[in-house]
Amino acid sequence: MVVAKKEYKSIYIKVRNNLATPVNIVAIKYKVNGVGASINLSPTSPAIPQTIAGNGFEVFTATIECNPAINFLKFLVDAEDVADPDNKETEVKSDTLHCACAACDEKNFTLNAPPPGNITISNNTITFNQPITVTTTPAKTIKSLKAELVYYEMVPENDMCIPCNKDAATYGHFTNGINSQEWNGPQQSLNINITTPQLTPCCSAVFKWCIRYKIEFKDCTTCNKLV
């Protein structure tokens, strides 16, 4: 069993008391992306509740588990007058949670590109239909998908199998003439076409290639996988 290591980010909150009389900090809460139910920031150091002297301040530290769905946090600091606990006030402040990007980690991003069912070679072109599925946690909308041909090799059975064009720079590309092609939006299958040299009739050759698929999502995250 593989257990994913959780990542935590340290939180630093400085609370200043602008009153001449002491106040008691009874709770610090936060809302993910400023919405939903508030969550207690706990445990904190120093522990809450905590009294802040008049015109004084206190620094609270804690940790929050990183999550790809978190863009920012809205903090709510609940304070009450020490002399009159019924006199309460809540201060609000938002900040960005700066976590390492884990959107493309295996637990959050999966690109499945199984071997294509049928690969044909005709008119100096390798042609196949590449099925592809992308799964993300949380769900994201795909903006574009790009295929990059990062490796190509052809090994003929002998040198006489390529009678004319032996310049490798003139083949081993997508049929658009470059080593990348792009589709807009989500795709379930990709039509891939790779150019080959003209082979002498009755000759055989072994072709090898490697493609990097790059997926850009609507939130500007970009993930890739080498196949």
C-alpha positions as CSV (number, residue, x, y, z in Angstrom):
1,M,0.0,0.0,0.0
2,V,1.3,3.5,-1.0
3,V,0.4,6.3,1.4
4,A,0.6,9.8,-0.1
5,K,2.5,12.3,2.1
6,K,0.4,15.2,3.1
7,E,1.7,18.7,2.7
8,Y,1.1,21.4,5.3
9,K,1.6,25.2,5.1
10,S,2.5,27.3,8.1
11,I,0.1,30.1,8.9
12,Y,1.2,33.3,10.6
13,I,-1.5,35.7,11.9
14,K,-0.7,38.9,13.8
15,V,-3.6,40.3,15.8
16,R,-3.4,43.9,17.1
17,N,-5.6,45.4,19.8
18,N,-6.2,49.0,19.0
19,L,-8.1,49.6,22.2
20,A,-6.7,50.8,25.5
21,T,-8.3,48.0,27.4
22,P,-7.5,44.3,27.0
23,V,-9.5,42.0,24.7
24,N,-9.8,38.2,24.7
25,I,-9.3,36.3,21.4
26,V,-11.8,33.5,21.7
27,A,-11.5,31.9,18.2
28,I,-9.7,32.2,14.9
29,K,-11.5,30.6,12.0
30,Y,-11.2,30.4,8.2
31,K,-13.2,29.8,5.1
32,V,-11.8,28.1,2.0
33,N,-11.9,30.5,-0.9
34,G,-14.1,32.8,1.2
35,V,-17.2,30.6,1.1
36,G,-18.8,27.7,3.0
37,A,-18.7,26.9,6.7
38,S,-16.0,28.4,8.8
39,I,-13.3,26.1,10.1
40,N,-11.5,26.5,13.4
41,L,-7.8,27.1,13.1
42,S,-6.6,24.7,15.7
43,P,-4.3,24.0,17.3
44,T,-2.6,27.4,17.4
45,S,0.5,28.7,19.2
46,P,-0.2,30.2,21.7
47,A,-3.4,28.4,22.4
48,I,-6.7,30.1,22.2
49,P,-8.4,31.7,24.1
50,Q,-5.6,34.3,24.5
51,T,-5.8,37.8,26.1
52,I,-4.1,40.8,24.4
53,A,-3.3,43.8,26.5
54,G,-4.5,47.2,25.5
55,N,-2.6,48.6,22.5
56,G,-0.7,45.3,22.3
57,F,-0.6,42.5,19.8
58,E,-0.2,38.7,19.6
59,V,1.2,36.5,16.9
60,F,-0.6,33.1,16.3
61,T,0.9,30.3,14.3
62,A,-0.7,27.1,13.0
63,T,-0.7,24.8,10.0
64,I,-3.2,24.0,7.3
65,E,-3.2,21.0,5.0
66,C,-2.6,22.0,1.3
67,N,-5.3,21.2,-1.2
68,P,-5.4,21.9,-5.0
69,A,-8.9,23.4,-4.5
70,I,-7.7,26.1,-2.2
71,N,-6.9,29.4,-3.8
72,F,-7.1,31.7,-0.8
73,L,-8.4,31.7,2.8
74,K,-10.6,34.2,4.6
75,F,-9.7,34.5,8.2
76,L,-12.2,35.5,10.9
77,V,-10.8,36.6,14.3
78,D,-13.4,36.6,17.1
79,A,-12.6,39.0,20.0
80,E,-14.5,40.0,23.1
81,D,-14.0,42.7,25.7
82,V,-12.4,41.2,28.9
83,A,-14.4,43.6,31.1
84,D,-17.7,43.0,29.2
85,P,-17.7,39.6,27.4
86,D,-21.0,40.4,25.8
87,N,-19.2,43.1,23.7
88,K,-17.9,41.0,20.8
89,E,-16.4,41.8,17.5
90,T,-15.2,39.8,14.4
91,E,-12.3,41.0,12.2
92,V,-11.9,39.6,8.7
93,K,-8.8,39.3,6.6
94,S,-8.1,37.2,3.4
95,D,-4.7,35.9,2.2
96,T,-3.4,33.4,-0.4
97,L,-2.3,30.0,0.7
98,H,1.1,29.5,-1.0
99,C,1.5,25.8,-1.3
100,A,3.7,23.9,-3.7
101,C,1.7,23.0,-6.8
102,A,0.5,19.4,-6.5
103,A,-2.1,19.6,-9.3
104,C,-0.1,17.2,-11.5
105,D,0.7,14.7,-8.8
106,E,-0.5,11.2,-9.4
107,K,-3.2,11.6,-6.7
108,N,-4.7,14.6,-8.5
109,F,-4.0,14.0,-12.2
110,T,-4.2,10.9,-14.3
111,L,-3.7,10.7,-18.1
112,N,-4.4,7.3,-19.6
113,A,-3.3,6.7,-23.2
114,P,-3.4,3.0,-23.8
115,P,-1.8,1.4,-26.9
116,P,-3.8,2.2,-30.0
117,G,-5.8,-0.7,-31.4
118,N,-4.7,-0.3,-35.1
119,I,-1.5,1.3,-36.5
120,T,-1.2,1.5,-40.2
121,I,1.7,2.6,-42.5
122,S,0.6,3.9,-45.9
123,N,1.8,6.6,-48.3
124,N,4.9,7.2,-46.1
125,T,2.8,7.9,-43.1
126,I,2.3,6.1,-39.8
127,T,-1.4,6.6,-38.8
128,F,-3.2,5.7,-35.7
129,N,-6.0,6.8,-33.4
130,Q,-4.9,7.4,-29.9
131,P,-7.6,7.0,-27.2
132,I,-7.0,9.3,-24.2
133,T,-8.7,10.0,-21.0
134,V,-7.8,12.7,-18.4
135,T,-9.0,12.6,-14.7
136,T,-8.4,15.3,-12.2
137,T,-9.2,15.8,-8.5
138,P,-10.9,18.2,-8.2
139,A,-12.6,18.1,-11.6
140,K,-11.2,20.6,-14.1
141,T,-12.2,21.7,-17.6
142,I,-9.6,21.1,-20.3
143,K,-8.7,24.2,-22.4
144,S,-6.3,22.5,-24.9
145,L,-4.4,19.3,-25.4
146,K,-1.1,19.2,-27.3
147,A,0.9,16.3,-28.6
148,E,4.7,16.7,-28.9
149,L,6.8,14.1,-30.8
150,V,9.9,14.0,-28.6
151,Y,11.5,10.9,-30.0
152,Y,11.5,9.0,-33.3
153,E,13.6,6.2,-34.6
154,M,13.5,4.0,-37.7
155,V,15.6,0.9,-38.1
156,P,15.4,-0.7,-41.6
157,E,16.4,-4.3,-42.1
158,N,19.4,-3.0,-44.3
159,D,20.7,0.2,-45.7
160,M,19.3,-0.6,-49.2
161,C,15.7,-0.2,-47.8
162,I,16.0,3.6,-48.1
163,P,17.1,4.2,-51.7
164,C,16.9,7.9,-51.8
165,N,16.0,10.2,-48.9
166,K,18.3,9.2,-46.0
167,D,18.1,12.6,-44.3
168,A,16.4,11.9,-41.0
169,A,15.5,15.6,-40.6
170,T,13.0,15.4,-43.5
171,Y,10.9,12.7,-41.8
172,G,9.9,11.6,-38.4
173,H,7.5,14.5,-37.9
174,F,3.8,15.0,-37.6
175,T,2.2,15.6,-41.1
176,N,1.7,19.2,-40.2
177,G,5.5,19.6,-40.8
178,I,6.4,20.2,-37.1
179,N,6.8,18.1,-34.0
180,S,3.6,19.4,-32.2
181,Q,-0.1,19.6,-32.9
182,E,-2.8,20.9,-30.7
183,W,-6.5,20.3,-30.1
184,N,-9.0,22.7,-28.4
185,G,-11.1,21.5,-25.5
186,P,-11.5,17.9,-24.3
187,Q,-10.8,15.0,-26.6
188,Q,-11.6,11.3,-26.4
189,S,-9.2,10.3,-29.2
190,L,-6.4,11.9,-31.2
191,N,-5.7,11.3,-34.8
192,I,-1.9,10.9,-35.0
193,N,0.0,11.0,-38.3
194,I,3.9,10.6,-38.4
195,T,5.9,10.9,-41.7
196,T,8.3,8.1,-42.7
197,P,10.8,7.8,-45.6
198,Q,10.0,5.9,-48.8
199,L,11.0,2.3,-48.3
200,T,12.1,-0.1,-51.1
201,P,9.3,-2.6,-51.9
202,C,9.4,-5.8,-49.8
203,C,11.7,-4.1,-47.2
204,S,10.7,-4.1,-43.5
205,A,11.6,-1.6,-40.8
206,V,11.1,-1.1,-37.1
207,F,9.6,2.3,-36.0
208,K,9.8,3.6,-32.5
209,W,8.4,6.9,-31.2
210,C,7.6,8.7,-28.0
211,I,5.0,11.4,-27.5
212,R,4.5,13.9,-24.7
213,Y,0.9,14.9,-24.1
214,K,0.4,18.3,-22.5
215,I,-2.9,19.3,-21.1
216,E,-3.8,22.9,-20.3
217,F,-6.8,23.4,-18.0
218,K,-9.1,26.4,-17.8
219,D,-7.5,27.4,-14.5
220,C,-4.1,27.8,-16.4
221,T,-2.7,24.6,-14.8
222,T,-0.6,22.6,-17.3
223,C,0.2,18.9,-16.8
224,N,2.0,16.4,-19.1
225,K,2.7,12.8,-19.5
226,L,5.3,11.0,-21.7
227,V,3.9,8.0,-23.6
